[in-house]
């Protein structure tokens, strides 16, 4: 019974990875739109996009870490 609960918990923790993938898509979609509207700010917009990507990816890594902790530690 405990193994089943661990599997369900780890599966629920990995749902956040789908949200992070959508977030990364939104970041780069916004970058493309902003560069299309104002190409002179492409370098500054790219810097902001990389920051957004890094923060979104950090959330995904935390979610993956939680899934591994649930699966292998507890």
CHARMM-style PDB file with segment names, atoms N, HN, CA, C and O in Angstrom:
ATOM      1  N   UNK     1       0.817  -1.194   0.000  1.00  0.00      PROA
ATOM      2  CA  UNK     1       0.000   0.000   0.000  1.00  0.00      PROA
ATOM      3  C   UNK     1       0.865   1.264   0.000  1.00  0.00      PROA
ATOM      4  O   UNK     1       0.542   2.250  -0.661  1.00  0.00      PROA
ATOM      5  N   UNK     2       1.966   1.216   0.750  1.00  0.00      PROA
ATOM      6  HN  UNK     2       2.228   0.414   1.287  1.00  0.00      PROA
ATOM      7  CA  UNK     2       2.852   2.366   0.801  1.00  0.00      PROA
ATOM      8  C   UNK     2       3.531   2.610  -0.553  1.00  0.00      PROA
ATOM      9  O   UNK     2       3.727   3.757  -0.955  1.00  0.00      PROA
ATOM     10  N   UNK     3       3.882   1.544  -1.242  1.00  0.00      PROA
ATOM     11  HN  UNK     3       3.722   0.612  -0.916  1.00  0.00      PROA
ATOM     12  CA  UNK     3       4.512   1.700  -2.566  1.00  0.00      PROA
ATOM     13  C   UNK     3       3.548   2.337  -3.560  1.00  0.00      PROA
ATOM     14  O   UNK     3       3.950   3.156  -4.387  1.00  0.00      PROA
ATOM     15  N   UNK     4       2.294   1.963  -3.475  1.00  0.00      PROA
ATOM     16  HN  UNK     4       1.968   1.298  -2.803  1.00  0.00      PROA
ATOM     17  CA  UNK     4       1.303   2.568  -4.363  1.00  0.00      PROA
ATOM     18  C   UNK     4       1.125   4.048  -4.085  1.00  0.00      PROA
ATOM     19  O   UNK     4       0.998   4.848  -5.012  1.00  0.00      PROA
ATOM     20  N   UNK     5       1.114   4.416  -2.809  1.00  0.00      PROA
ATOM     21  HN  UNK     5       1.217   3.767  -2.056  1.00  0.00      PROA
ATOM     22  CA  UNK     5       0.988   5.829  -2.446  1.00  0.00      PROA
ATOM     23  C   UNK     5       2.208   6.619  -2.897  1.00  0.00      PROA
ATOM     24  O   UNK     5       2.085   7.768  -3.321  1.00  0.00      PROA
ATOM     25  N   UNK     6       3.390   6.003  -2.806  1.00  0.00      PROA
ATOM     26  HN  UNK     6       3.490   5.070  -2.461  1.00  0.00      PROA
ATOM     27  CA  UNK     6       4.605   6.676  -3.279  1.00  0.00      PROA
ATOM     28  C   UNK     6       4.551   6.903  -4.775  1.00  0.00      PROA
ATOM     29  O   UNK     6       4.962   7.956  -5.263  1.00  0.00      PROA
ATOM     30  N   UNK     7       4.050   5.928  -5.501  1.00  0.00      PROA
ATOM     31  HN  UNK     7       3.716   5.072  -5.105  1.00  0.00      PROA
ATOM     32  CA  UNK     7       3.953   6.074  -6.954  1.00  0.00      PROA
ATOM     33  C   UNK     7       2.953   7.165  -7.338  1.00  0.00      PROA
ATOM     34  O   UNK     7       3.205   7.955  -8.249  1.00  0.00      PROA
ATOM     35  N   UNK     8       1.833   7.203  -6.645  1.00  0.00      PROA
ATOM     36  HN  UNK     8       1.628   6.562  -5.906  1.00  0.00      PROA
ATOM     37  CA  UNK     8       0.842   8.242  -6.923  1.00  0.00      PROA
ATOM     38  C   UNK     8       1.408   9.622  -6.587  1.00  0.00      PROA
ATOM     39  O   UNK     8       1.197  10.575  -7.337  1.00  0.00      PROA
ATOM     40  N   UNK     9       2.120   9.736  -5.470  1.00  0.00      PROA
ATOM     41  HN  UNK     9       2.290   8.962  -4.861  1.00  0.00      PROA
ATOM     42  CA  UNK     9       2.711  11.015  -5.091  1.00  0.00      PROA
ATOM     43  C   UNK     9       3.773  11.483  -6.071  1.00  0.00      PROA
ATOM     44  O   UNK     9       3.839  12.664  -6.409  1.00  0.00      PROA
ATOM     45  N   UNK    10       4.601  10.554  -6.524  1.00  0.00      PROA
ATOM     46  HN  UNK    10       4.548   9.594  -6.249  1.00  0.00      PROA
ATOM     47  CA  UNK    10       5.638  10.925  -7.496  1.00  0.00      PROA
ATOM     48  C   UNK    10       5.009  11.311  -8.829  1.00  0.00      PROA
ATOM     49  O   UNK    10       5.482  12.234  -9.493  1.00  0.00      PROA
ATOM     50  N   UNK    11       3.965  10.624  -9.219  1.00  0.00      PROA
ATOM     51  HN  UNK    11       3.581   9.874  -8.680  1.00  0.00      PROA
ATOM     52  CA  UNK    11       3.274  10.985 -10.450  1.00  0.00      PROA
ATOM     53  C   UNK    11       2.626  12.355 -10.361  1.00  0.00      PROA
ATOM     54  O   UNK    11       2.649  13.124 -11.322  1.00  0.00      PROA
ATOM     55  N   UNK    12       2.049  12.660  -9.205  1.00  0.00      PROA
ATOM     56  HN  UNK    12       2.031  12.035  -8.424  1.00  0.00      PROA
ATOM     57  CA  UNK    12       1.445  13.979  -9.020  1.00  0.00      PROA
ATOM     58  C   UNK    12       2.506  15.077  -9.022  1.00  0.00      PROA
ATOM     59  O   UNK    12       2.250  16.189  -9.484  1.00  0.00      PROA
ATOM     60  N   UNK    13       3.694  14.767  -8.509  1.00  0.00      PROA
ATOM     61  HN  UNK    13       3.902  13.863  -8.135  1.00  0.00      PROA
ATOM     62  CA  UNK    13       4.767  15.768  -8.501  1.00  0.00      PROA
ATOM     63  C   UNK    13       5.289  16.040  -9.909  1.00  0.00      PROA
ATOM     64  O   UNK    13       5.764  17.142 -10.183  1.00  0.00      PROA
ATOM     65  N   UNK    14       5.213  15.073 -10.794  1.00  0.00      PROA
ATOM     66  HN  UNK    14       4.827  14.177 -10.572  1.00  0.00      PROA
ATOM     67  CA  UNK    14       5.722  15.283 -12.151  1.00  0.00      PROA
ATOM     68  C   UNK    14       4.752  16.059 -13.026  1.00  0.00      PROA
ATOM     69  O   UNK    14       5.117  16.463 -14.130  1.00  0.00      PROA
ATOM     70  N   UNK    15       3.521  16.278 -12.565  1.00  0.00      PROA
ATOM     71  HN  UNK    15       3.224  15.950 -11.668  1.00  0.00      PROA
ATOM     72  CA  UNK    15       2.579  17.097 -13.334  1.00  0.00      PROA
ATOM     73  C   UNK    15       3.125  18.516 -13.493  1.00  0.00      PROA
ATOM     74  O   UNK    15       2.845  19.184 -14.488  1.00  0.00      PROA
ATOM     75  N   UNK    16       3.895  18.967 -12.521  1.00  0.00      PROA
ATOM     76  HN  UNK    16       4.123  18.424 -11.713  1.00  0.00      PROA
ATOM     77  CA  UNK    16       4.479  20.306 -12.599  1.00  0.00      PROA
ATOM     78  C   UNK    16       5.445  20.435 -13.772  1.00  0.00      PROA
ATOM     79  O   UNK    16       5.682  21.545 -14.250  1.00  0.00      PROA
ATOM     80  N   UNK    17       6.000  19.338 -14.239  1.00  0.00      PROA
ATOM     81  HN  UNK    17       5.807  18.437 -13.851  1.00  0.00      PROA
ATOM     82  CA  UNK    17       6.912  19.404 -15.385  1.00  0.00      PROA
ATOM     83  C   UNK    17       6.170  19.830 -16.649  1.00  0.00      PROA
ATOM     84  O   UNK    17       6.732  20.530 -17.491  1.00  0.00      PROA
ATOM     85  N   UNK    18       4.929  19.419 -16.785  1.00  0.00      PROA
ATOM     86  HN  UNK    18       4.472  18.851 -16.101  1.00  0.00      PROA
ATOM     87  CA  UNK    18       4.135  19.858 -17.946  1.00  0.00      PROA
ATOM     88  C   UNK    18       3.883  21.360 -17.873  1.00  0.00      PROA
ATOM     89  O   UNK    18       3.935  22.054 -18.889  1.00  0.00      PROA
ATOM     90  N   UNK    19       3.612  21.853 -16.681  1.00  0.00      PROA
ATOM     91  HN  UNK    19       3.569  21.289 -15.857  1.00  0.00      PROA
ATOM     92  CA  UNK    19       3.413  23.288 -16.521  1.00  0.00      PROA
ATOM     93  C   UNK    19       4.673  24.082 -16.824  1.00  0.00      PROA
ATOM     94  O   UNK    19       4.608  25.174 -17.388  1.00  0.00      PROA
ATOM     95  N   UNK    20       5.809  23.533 -16.450  1.00  0.00      PROA
ATOM     96  HN  UNK    20       5.861  22.646 -15.992  1.00  0.00      PROA
ATOM     97  CA  UNK    20       7.070  24.215 -16.750  1.00  0.00      PROA
ATOM     98  C   UNK    20       7.339  24.235 -18.253  1.00  0.00      PROA
ATOM     99  O   UNK    20       7.870  25.212 -18.780  1.00  0.00      PROA
ATOM    100  N   UNK    21       6.974  23.164 -18.932  1.00  0.00      PROA
ATOM    101  HN  UNK    21       6.542  22.370 -18.503  1.00  0.00      PROA
ATOM    102  CA  UNK    21       7.151  23.137 -20.386  1.00  0.00      PROA
ATOM    103  C   UNK    21       6.280  24.189 -21.065  1.00  0.00      PROA
ATOM    104  O   UNK    21       6.718  24.848 -22.007  1.00  0.00      PROA
ATOM    105  N   UNK    22       5.063  24.343 -20.592  1.00  0.00      PROA
ATOM    106  HN  UNK    22       4.707  23.807 -19.826  1.00  0.00      PROA
ATOM    107  CA  UNK    22       4.185  25.383 -21.132  1.00  0.00      PROA
ATOM    108  C   UNK    22       4.753  26.766 -20.828  1.00  0.00      PROA
ATOM    109  O   UNK    22       4.691  27.661 -21.671  1.00  0.00      PROA
ATOM    110  N   UNK    23       5.303  26.946 -19.634  1.00  0.00      PROA
ATOM    111  HN  UNK    23       5.353  26.219 -18.949  1.00  0.00      PROA
ATOM    112  CA  UNK    23       5.897  28.228 -19.262  1.00  0.00      PROA
ATOM    113  C   UNK    23       7.081  28.595 -20.138  1.00  0.00      PROA
ATOM    114  O   UNK    23       7.230  29.752 -20.531  1.00  0.00      PROA
ATOM    115  N   UNK    24       7.926  27.614 -20.445  1.00  0.00      PROA
ATOM    116  HN  UNK    24       7.804  26.674 -20.125  1.00  0.00      PROA
ATOM    117  CA  UNK    24       9.074  27.867 -21.318  1.00  0.00      PROA
ATOM    118  C   UNK    24       8.603  28.226 -22.718  1.00  0.00      PROA
ATOM    119  O   UNK    24       9.173  29.106 -23.364  1.00  0.00      PROA
ATOM    120  N   UNK    25       7.571  27.551 -23.184  1.00  0.00      PROA
ATOM    121  HN  UNK    25       7.107  26.837 -22.660  1.00  0.00      PROA
ATOM    122  CA  UNK    25       7.008  27.899 -24.490  1.00  0.00      PROA
ATOM    123  C   UNK    25       6.472  29.317 -24.512  1.00  0.00      PROA
ATOM    124  O   UNK    25       6.642  30.031 -25.500  1.00  0.00      PROA
ATOM    125  N   UNK    26       5.828  29.730 -23.435  1.00  0.00      PROA
ATOM    126  HN  UNK    26       5.690  29.150 -22.633  1.00  0.00      PROA
ATOM    127  CA  UNK    26       5.310  31.105 -23.353  1.00  0.00      PROA
ATOM    128  C   UNK    26       6.430  32.133 -23.342  1.00  0.00      PROA
ATOM    129  O   UNK    26       6.304  33.196 -23.951  1.00  0.00      PROA
ATOM    130  N   UNK    27       7.521  31.827 -22.658  1.00  0.00      PROA
ATOM    131  HN  UNK    27       7.623  30.964 -22.163  1.00  0.00      PROA
ATOM    132  CA  UNK    27       8.650  32.764 -22.596  1.00  0.00      PROA
ATOM    133  C   UNK    27       9.211  33.015 -23.991  1.00  0.00      PROA
ATOM    134  O   UNK    27       9.408  34.163 -24.390  1.00  0.00      PROA
ATOM    135  N   UNK    28       9.467  31.943 -24.725  1.00  0.00      PROA
ATOM    136  HN  UNK    28       9.307  31.010 -24.400  1.00  0.00      PROA
ATOM    137  CA  UNK    28      10.079  32.131 -26.040  1.00  0.00      PROA
ATOM    138  C   UNK    28       9.073  32.613 -27.080  1.00  0.00      PROA
ATOM    139  O   UNK    28       9.458  33.265 -28.051  1.00  0.00      PROA
ATOM    140  N   UNK    29       7.809  32.305 -26.895  1.00  0.00      PROA
ATOM    141  HN  UNK    29       7.497  31.776 -26.106  1.00  0.00      PROA
ATOM    142  CA  UNK    29       6.784  32.867 -27.769  1.00  0.00      PROA
ATOM    143  C   UNK    29       6.711  34.381 -27.595  1.00  0.00      PROA
ATOM    144  O   UNK    29       6.593  35.124 -28.569  1.00  0.00      PROA
ATOM    145  N   UNK    30       6.782  34.823 -26.353  1.00  0.00      PROA
ATOM    146  HN  UNK    30       6.878  34.219 -25.562  1.00  0.00      PROA
ATOM    147  CA  UNK    30       6.780  36.262 -26.085  1.00  0.00      PROA
ATOM    148  C   UNK    30       8.029  36.927 -26.639  1.00  0.00      PROA
ATOM    149  O   UNK    30       7.973  38.067 -27.100  1.00  0.00      PROA
ATOM    150  N   UNK    31       9.151  36.229 -26.597  1.00  0.00      PROA
ATOM    151  HN  UNK    31       9.197  35.303 -26.222  1.00  0.00      PROA
ATOM    152  CA  UNK    31      10.381  36.783 -27.184  1.00  0.00      PROA
ATOM    153  C   UNK    31      10.213  36.997 -28.686  1.00  0.00      PROA
ATOM    154  O   UNK    31      10.593  38.042 -29.214  1.00  0.00      PROA
ATOM    155  N   UNK    32       9.655  36.025 -29.360  1.00  0.00      PROA
ATOM    156  HN  UNK    32       9.347  35.176 -28.931  1.00  0.00      PROA
ATOM    157  CA  UNK    32       9.462  36.144 -30.810  1.00  0.00      PROA
ATOM    158  C   UNK    32       8.511  37.294 -31.131  1.00  0.00      PROA
ATOM    159  O   UNK    32       8.746  38.049 -32.075  1.00  0.00      PROA
ATOM    160  N   UNK    33       7.452  37.430 -30.362  1.00  0.00      PROA
ATOM    161  HN  UNK    33       7.260  36.817 -29.596  1.00  0.00      PROA
ATOM    162  CA  UNK    33       6.493  38.519 -30.592  1.00  0.00      PROA
ATOM    163  C   UNK    33       7.140  39.873 -30.338  1.00  0.00      PROA
ATOM    164  O   UNK    33       6.929  40.816 -31.101  1.00  0.00      PROA
ATOM    165  N   UNK    34       7.921  39.974 -29.276  1.00  0.00      PROA
ATOM    166  HN  UNK    34       8.093  39.208 -28.656  1.00  0.00      PROA
ATOM    167  CA  UNK    34       8.522  41.279 -28.958  1.00  0.00      PROA
ATOM    168  C   UNK    34       9.590  41.664 -29.980  1.00  0.00      PROA
ATOM    169  O   UNK    34       9.716  42.841 -30.317  1.00  0.00      PROA
ATOM    170  N   UNK    35      10.346  40.714 -30.471  1.00  0.00      PROA
ATOM    171  HN  UNK    35      10.244  39.758 -30.197  1.00  0.00      PROA
ATOM    172  CA  UNK    35      11.356  41.031 -31.490  1.00  0.00      PROA
ATOM    173  C   UNK    35      10.685  41.384 -32.810  1.00  0.00      PROA
ATOM    174  O   UNK    35      11.186  42.220 -33.561  1.00  0.00      PROA
ATOM    175  N   UNK    36       9.560  40.750 -33.090  1.00  0.00      PROA
ATOM    176  HN  UNK    36       9.153  40.070 -32.480  1.00  0.00      PROA
ATOM    177  CA  UNK    36       8.843  41.092 -34.317  1.00  0.00      PROA
ATOM    178  C   UNK    36       8.274  42.513 -34.247  1.00  0.00      PROA
ATOM    179  O   UNK    36       8.198  43.204 -35.263  1.00  0.00      PROA
ATOM    180  N   UNK    37       7.878  42.940 -33.057  1.00  0.00      PROA
ATOM    181  HN  UNK    37       7.940  42.379 -32.232  1.00  0.00      PROA
ATOM    182  CA  UNK    37       7.329  44.289 -32.907  1.00  0.00      PROA
ATOM    183  C   UNK    37       8.414  45.363 -32.868  1.00  0.00      PROA
ATOM    184  O   UNK    37       8.236  46.450 -33.419  1.00  0.00      PROA
ATOM    185  N   UNK    38       9.549  45.055 -32.211  1.00  0.00      PROA
ATOM    186  HN  UNK    38       9.693  44.172 -31.763  1.00  0.00      PROA
ATOM    187  CA  UNK    38      10.597  46.057 -32.060  1.00  0.00      PROA
ATOM    188  C   UNK    38      11.962  45.368 -32.163  1.00  0.00      PROA
ATOM    189  O   UNK    38      12.528  44.974 -31.143  1.00  0.00      PROA
ATOM    190  N   UNK    39      12.493  45.220 -33.372  1.00  0.00      PROA
ATOM    191  HN  UNK    39      12.033  45.540 -34.200  1.00  0.00      PROA
ATOM    192  CA  UNK    39      13.769  44.500 -33.546  1.00  0.00      PROA
ATOM    193  C   UNK    39      14.965  45.192 -32.899  1.00  0.00      PROA
ATOM    194  O   UNK    39      15.979  44.543 -32.646  1.00  0.00      PROA
ATOM    195  N   UNK    40      14.872  46.485 -32.627  1.00  0.00      PROA
ATOM    196  HN  UNK    40      14.048  47.012 -32.833  1.00  0.00      PROA
ATOM    197  CA  UNK    40      16.021  47.183 -32.048  1.00  0.00      PROA
ATOM    198  C   UNK    40      16.266  46.780 -30.590  1.00  0.00      PROA
ATOM    199  O   UNK    40      17.358  47.004 -30.069  1.00  0.00      PROA
ATOM    200  N   UNK    41      15.285  46.200 -29.936  1.00  0.00      PROA
ATOM    201  HN  UNK    41      14.397  46.018 -30.359  1.00  0.00      PROA
ATOM    202  CA  UNK    41      15.451  45.753 -28.550  1.00  0.00      PROA
ATOM    203  C   UNK    41      15.680  44.246 -28.456  1.00  0.00      PROA
ATOM    204  O   UNK    41      15.406  43.648 -27.416  1.00  0.00      PROA
ATOM    205  N   UNK    42      16.168  43.635 -29.505  1.00  0.00      PROA
ATOM    206  HN  UNK    42      16.390  44.121 -30.351  1.00  0.00      PROA
ATOM    207  CA  UNK    42      16.317  42.182 -29.536  1.00  0.00      PROA
ATOM    208  C   UNK    42      17.307  41.688 -28.477  1.00  0.00      PROA
ATOM    209  O   UNK    42      17.046  40.688 -27.808  1.00  0.00      PROA
ATOM    210  N   UNK    43      18.434  42.374 -28.320  1.00  0.00      PROA
ATOM    211  HN  UNK    43      18.646  43.187 -28.863  1.00  0.00      PROA
ATOM    212  CA  UNK    43      19.435  41.914 -27.341  1.00  0.00      PROA
ATOM    213  C   UNK    43      18.898  41.994 -25.917  1.00  0.00      PROA
ATOM    214  O   UNK    43      19.076  41.056 -25.140  1.00  0.00      PROA
ATOM    215  N   UNK    44      18.250  43.088 -25.567  1.00  0.00      PROA
ATOM    216  HN  UNK    44      18.106  43.850 -26.198  1.00  0.00      PROA
ATOM    217  CA  UNK    44      17.714  43.242 -24.217  1.00  0.00      PROA
ATOM    218  C   UNK    44      16.584  42.234 -23.978  1.00  0.00      PROA
ATOM    219  O   UNK    44      16.496  41.642 -22.903  1.00  0.00      PROA
ATOM    220  N   UNK    45      15.729  42.043 -24.974  1.00  0.00      PROA
ATOM    221  HN  UNK    45      15.800  42.525 -25.847  1.00  0.00      PROA
ATOM    222  CA  UNK    45      14.634  41.079 -24.831  1.00  0.00      PROA
ATOM    223  C   UNK    45      15.166  39.663 -24.687  1.00  0.00      PROA
ATOM    224  O   UNK    45      14.597  38.862 -23.946  1.00  0.00      PROA
ATOM    225  N   UNK    46      16.249  39.343 -25.386  1.00  0.00      PROA
ATOM    226  HN  UNK    46      16.711  39.994 -25.989  1.00  0.00      PROA
ATOM    227  CA  UNK    46      16.822  38.004 -25.274  1.00  0.00      PROA
ATOM    228  C   UNK    46      17.374  37.761 -23.872  1.00  0.00      PROA
ATOM    229  O   UNK    46      17.254  36.657 -23.340  1.00  0.00      PROA
ATOM    230  N   UNK    47      17.969  38.772 -23.281  1.00  0.00      PROA
ATOM    231  HN  UNK    47      18.066  39.669 -23.713  1.00  0.00      PROA
ATOM    232  CA  UNK    47      18.458  38.639 -21.908  1.00  0.00      PROA
ATOM    233  C   UNK    47      17.328  38.362 -20.930  1.00  0.00      PROA
ATOM    234  O   UNK    47      17.463  37.521 -20.041  1.00  0.00      PROA
ATOM    235  N   UNK    48      16.221  39.063 -21.093  1.00  0.00      PROA
ATOM    236  HN  UNK    48      16.112  39.746 -21.815  1.00  0.00      PROA
ATOM    237  CA  UNK    48      15.060  38.816 -20.237  1.00  0.00      PROA
ATOM    238  C   UNK    48      14.484  37.427 -20.487  1.00  0.00      PROA
ATOM    239  O   UNK    48      14.037  36.759 -19.555  1.00  0.00      PROA
ATOM    240  N   UNK    49      14.495  36.998 -21.737  1.00  0.00      PROA
ATOM    241  HN  UNK    49      14.858  37.540 -22.494  1.00  0.00      PROA
ATOM    242  CA  UNK    49      13.963  35.672 -22.053  1.00  0.00      PROA
ATOM    243  C   UNK    49      14.819  34.572 -21.432  1.00  0.00      PROA
ATOM    244  O   UNK    49      14.286  33.572 -20.951  1.00  0.00      PROA
ATOM    245  N   UNK    50      16.122  34.744 -21.438  1.00  0.00      PROA
ATOM    246  HN  UNK    50      16.555  35.557 -21.829  1.00  0.00      PROA
ATOM    247  CA  UNK    50      17.000  33.747 -20.821  1.00  0.00      PROA
ATOM    248  C   UNK    50      16.785  33.712 -19.312  1.00  0.00      PROA
ATOM    249  O   UNK    50      16.820  32.640 -18.709  1.00  0.00      PROA
ATOM    250  N   UNK    51      16.564  34.871 -18.697  1.00  0.00      PROA
ATOM    251  HN  UNK    51      16.536  35.742 -19.186  1.00  0.00      PROA
ATOM    252  CA  UNK    51      16.262  34.903 -17.267  1.00  0.00      PROA
ATOM    253  C   UNK    51      14.944  34.188 -16.977  1.00  0.00      PROA
ATOM    254  O   UNK    51      14.857  33.410 -16.027  1.00  0.00      PROA
ATOM    255  N   UNK    52      13.931  34.442 -17.780  1.00  0.00      PROA
ATOM    256  HN  UNK    52      14.001  35.074 -18.552  1.00  0.00      PROA
ATOM    257  CA  UNK    52      12.653  33.755 -17.609  1.00  0.00      PROA
ATOM    258  C   UNK    52      12.775  32.264 -17.815  1.00  0.00      PROA
ATOM    259  O   UNK    52      12.154  31.482 -17.094  1.00  0.00      PROA
ATOM    260  N   UNK    53      13.572  31.859 -18.794  1.00  0.00      PROA
ATOM    261  HN  UNK    53      14.076  32.493 -19.380  1.00  0.00      PROA
ATOM    262  CA  UNK    53      13.798  30.436 -19.040  1.00  0.00      PROA
ATOM    263  C   UNK    53      14.480  29.787 -17.845  1.00  0.00      PROA
ATOM    264  O   UNK    53      14.098  28.693 -17.429  1.00  0.00      PROA
ATOM    265  N   UNK    54      15.485  30.453 -17.294  1.00  0.00      PROA
ATOM    266  HN  UNK    54      15.796  31.341 -17.632  1.00  0.00      PROA
ATOM    267  CA  UNK    54      16.224  29.880 -16.167  1.00  0.00      PROA
ATOM    268  C   UNK    54      15.334  29.717 -14.940  1.00  0.00      PROA
ATOM    269  O   UNK    54      15.398  28.694 -14.259  1.00  0.00      PROA
ATOM    270  N   UNK    55      14.509  30.714 -14.657  1.00  0.00      PROA
ATOM    271  HN  UNK    55      14.457  31.545 -15.210  1.00  0.00      PROA
ATOM    272  CA  UNK    55      13.631  30.627 -13.492  1.00  0.00      PROA
ATOM    273  C   UNK    55      12.564  29.550 -13.679  1.00  0.00      PROA
ATOM    274  O   UNK    55      12.234  28.829 -12.737  1.00  0.00      PROA
ATOM    275  N   UNK    56      12.031  29.444 -14.883  1.00  0.00      PROA
ATOM    276  HN  UNK    56      12.299  30.030 -15.648  1.00  0.00      PROA
ATOM    277  CA  UNK    56      11.028  28.411 -15.160  1.00  0.00      PROA
ATOM    278  C   UNK    56      11.651  27.027 -15.100  1.00  0.00      PROA
ATOM    279  O   UNK    56      11.032  26.089 -14.596  1.00  0.00      PROA
ATOM    280  N   UNK    57      12.844  26.893 -15.599  1.00  0.00      PROA
ATOM    281  HN  UNK    57      13.346  27.654 -16.008  1.00  0.00      PROA
ATOM    282  CA  UNK    57      13.543  25.603 -15.562  1.00  0.00      PROA
ATOM    283  C   UNK    57      13.887  25.217 -14.130  1.00  0.00      PROA
ATOM    284  O   UNK    57      13.889  24.033 -13.793  1.00  0.00      PROA
ATOM    285  N   UNK    58      14.174  26.193 -13.292  1.00  0.00      PROA
ATOM    286  HN  UNK    58      14.172  27.155 -13.566  1.00  0.00      PROA
ATOM    287  CA  UNK    58      14.448  25.899 -11.880  1.00  0.00      PROA
ATOM    288  C   UNK    58      13.223  25.299 -11.207  1.00  0.00      PROA
ATOM    289  O   UNK    58      13.344  24.375 -10.402  1.00  0.00      PROA
ATOM    290  N   UNK    59      12.054  25.814 -11.531  1.00  0.00      PROA
ATOM    291  HN  UNK    59      11.956  26.564 -12.185  1.00  0.00      PROA
ATOM    292  CA  UNK    59      10.820  25.247 -10.974  1.00  0.00      PROA
ATOM    293  C   UNK    59      10.662  23.803 -11.433  1.00  0.00      PROA
ATOM    294  O   UNK    59      10.260  22.944 -10.648  1.00  0.00      PROA
ATOM    295  N   UNK    60      10.972  23.532 -12.681  1.00  0.00      PROA
ATOM    296  HN  UNK    60      11.299  24.230 -13.318  1.00  0.00      PROA
ATOM    297  CA  UNK    60      10.869  22.163 -13.189  1.00  0.00      PROA
ATOM    298  C   UNK    60      11.857  21.238 -12.485  1.00  0.00      PROA
ATOM    299  O   UNK    60      11.527  20.092 -12.179  1.00  0.00      PROA
ATOM    300  N   UNK    61      13.047  21.724 -12.232  1.00  0.00      PROA
ATOM    301  HN  UNK    61      13.315  22.655 -12.480  1.00  0.00      PROA
ATOM    302  CA  UNK    61      14.027  20.888 -11.545  1.00  0.00      PROA
ATOM    303  C   UNK    61      13.634  20.632 -10.098  1.00  0.00      PROA
ATOM    304  O   UNK    61      13.880  19.549  -9.568  1.00  0.00      PROA
ATOM    305  N   UNK    62      13.023  21.626  -9.456  1.00  0.00      PROA
ATOM    306  HN  UNK    62      12.823  22.506  -9.886  1.00  0.00      PROA
ATOM    307  CA  UNK    62      12.532  21.394  -8.093  1.00  0.00      PROA
ATOM    308  C   UNK    62      11.426  20.348  -8.083  1.00  0.00      PROA
ATOM    309  O   UNK    62      11.380  19.507  -7.185  1.00  0.00      PROA
ATOM    310  N   UNK    63      10.544  20.390  -9.061  1.00  0.00      PROA
ATOM    311  HN  UNK    63      10.582  21.073  -9.790  1.00  0.00      PROA
ATOM    312  CA  UNK    63       9.467  19.404  -9.135  1.00  0.00      PROA
ATOM    313  C   UNK    63      10.032  18.006  -9.384  1.00  0.00      PROA
ATOM    314  O   UNK    63       9.563  17.029  -8.801  1.00  0.00      PROA
ATOM    315  N   UNK    64      11.031  17.918 -10.243  1.00  0.00      PROA
ATOM    316  HN  UNK    64      11.412  18.712 -10.716  1.00  0.00      PROA
ATOM    317  CA  UNK    64      11.657  16.618 -10.508  1.00  0.00      PROA
ATOM    318  C   UNK    64      12.381  16.110  -9.269  1.00  0.00      PROA
ATOM    319  O   UNK    64      12.356  14.914  -8.979  1.00  0.00      PROA
ATOM    320  N   UNK    65      13.026  17.015  -8.537  1.00  0.00      PROA
ATOM    321  HN  UNK    65      13.046  17.987  -8.772  1.00  0.00      PROA
ATOM    322  CA  UNK    65      13.695  16.618  -7.305  1.00  0.00      PROA
ATOM    323  C   UNK    65      12.683  16.089  -6.290  1.00  0.00      PROA
ATOM    324  O   UNK    65      12.951  15.102  -5.605  1.00  0.00      PROA
ATOM    325  N   UNK    66      11.536  16.731  -6.190  1.00  0.00      PROA
ATOM    326  HN  UNK    66      11.317  17.533  -6.746  1.00  0.00      PROA
ATOM    327  CA  UNK    66      10.493  16.256  -5.269  1.00  0.00      PROA
ATOM    328  C   UNK    66      10.005  14.866  -5.666  1.00  0.00      PROA
ATOM    329  O   UNK    66       9.780  14.015  -4.806  1.00  0.00      PROA
ATOM    330  N   UNK    67       9.841  14.635  -6.977  1.00  0.00      PROA
ATOM    331  HN  UNK    67      10.024  15.327  -7.676  1.00  0.00      PROA
ATOM    332  CA  UNK    67       9.394  13.312  -7.422  1.00  0.00      PROA
ATOM    333  C   UNK    67      10.429  12.246  -7.063  1.00  0.00      PROA
ATOM    334  O   UNK    67      10.067  11.150  -6.636  1.00  0.00      PROA
ATOM    335  N   UNK    68      11.699  12.557  -7.232  1.00  0.00      PROA
ATOM    336  HN  UNK    68      11.993  13.447  -7.579  1.00  0.00      PROA
ATOM    337  CA  UNK    68      12.740  11.590  -6.885  1.00  0.00      PROA
ATOM    338  C   UNK    68      12.836  11.377  -5.371  1.00  0.00      PROA
ATOM    339  O   UNK    68      13.069  10.259  -4.911  1.00  0.00      PROA
ATOM    340  N   UNK    69      12.656  12.445  -4.607  1.00  0.00      PROA
ATOM    341  HN  UNK    69      12.466  13.353  -4.981  1.00  0.00      PROA
ATOM    342  CA  UNK    69      12.665  12.294  -3.156  1.00  0.00      PROA
ATOM    343  C   UNK    69      11.508  11.404  -2.686  1.00  0.00      PROA
ATOM    344  O   UNK    69      11.686  10.540  -1.827  1.00  0.00      PROA
ATOM    345  N   UNK    70      10.343  11.624  -3.254  1.00  0.00      PROA
ATOM    346  HN  UNK    70      10.200  12.325  -3.953  1.00  0.00      PROA
ATOM    347  CA  UNK    70       9.199  10.793  -2.870  1.00  0.00      PROA
ATOM    348  C   UNK    70       9.448   9.339  -3.261  1.00  0.00      PROA
ATOM    349  O   UNK    70       9.115   8.422  -2.510  1.00  0.00      PROA
ATOM    350  N   UNK    71      10.032   9.135  -4.433  1.00  0.00      PROA
ATOM    351  HN  UNK    71      10.302   9.880  -5.043  1.00  0.00      PROA
ATOM    352  CA  UNK    71      10.220   7.759  -4.920  1.00  0.00      PROA
ATOM    353  C   UNK    71      11.306   6.991  -4.179  1.00  0.00      PROA
ATOM    354  O   UNK    71      11.125   5.816  -3.858  1.00  0.00      PROA
ATOM    355  N   UNK    72      12.428   7.640  -3.906  1.00  0.00      PROA
ATOM    356  HN  UNK    72      12.575   8.595  -4.167  1.00  0.00      PROA
ATOM    357  CA  UNK    72      13.580   6.887  -3.441  1.00  0.00      PROA
ATOM    358  C   UNK    72      13.987   7.126  -1.987  1.00  0.00      PROA
ATOM    359  O   UNK    72      14.748   6.328  -1.438  1.00  0.00      PROA
ATOM    360  N   UNK    73      13.514   8.185  -1.350  1.00  0.00      PROA
ATOM    361  HN  UNK    73      12.896   8.832  -1.796  1.00  0.00      PROA
ATOM    362  CA  UNK    73      13.951   8.474   0.008  1.00  0.00      PROA
ATOM    363  C   UNK    73      12.917   8.037   1.022  1.00  0.00      PROA
ATOM    364  O   UNK    73      13.254   7.369   2.000  1.00  0.00      PROA
ATOM    365  N   UNK    74      11.679   8.397   0.811  1.00  0.00      PROA
ATOM    366  HN  UNK    74      11.405   8.939   0.017  1.00  0.00      PROA
ATOM    367  CA  UNK    74      10.638   8.102   1.804  1.00  0.00      PROA
ATOM    368  C   UNK    74      10.092   6.708   1.644  1.00  0.00      PROA
ATOM    369  OT1 UNK    74       9.210   6.301   2.400  1.00  0.00      PROA
TER     370      UNK     74
END
